[in-house]
């Protein structure tokens, strides 16, 4: 009987994690370059107890769905998207761990450094990319990621790929750190100027998942309430003997 409590409590804990994951995905449905979270539950050593209750060792794994979002045209010359695999490379101002993102909405800081809206520097093949703000020339970004202002080439976007991109660890929003993964330079990146990659979150699917998880959570609640009622009546019967 107590095993039913344990199983129901474990299931409710899983549903709570799933709901948090769904809520986070929905909150980032409009975040440029966002990759949705996924949870997988692996059940091992499935068995029955002496009372006939099912038991298993359950492990919850979280990973990122790195499938591509759609490309949205913005017309902004500093907006770029990747038409193939890979990630743009950024770095906190003043140094620090590199971050990898598919969010190619960039701006130019007052000192001419190409940055993310959060202030991280966009890395080129030779370090942070500098855009000569005083020139006022047209910014052109080639398919290979080379940046030209007017007639002068000022740098090339660094695009990194990973043999095992599922090892990337999310830091915030659409940004990741490498973790145990090893970045490699993309051989033939496909950079699209004037577009950004949208989130790969499907709000309808996520809302459907949220409803399903809520129903499962409520079902486990009823199991606990029913089991508690049975135990209560059994205790009263035993006490009246």
ABEGO torsion letter per residue (X at the ends): XAAAAAAAAAAAAAAAAAAAAAAAAAAAAABBGBBBBBBBBBBBGBBBBAAGBBBBBBBBBBBBBABBBBBBBAGBAABBBBABBEBBBBBBBGEEBBBBBABABBBBBAAGBBBBAAGBBBBBAAEBBBBBAAAGBBBBBBAAGBBBBEABBAEBBBBBBBABAAABBBABEABBBAEABBBBBBABBBBBBGBBBBBABBAAAAAAAAAAAAAAAAAAAAAAAAAAAAAAAAAAAAAAX
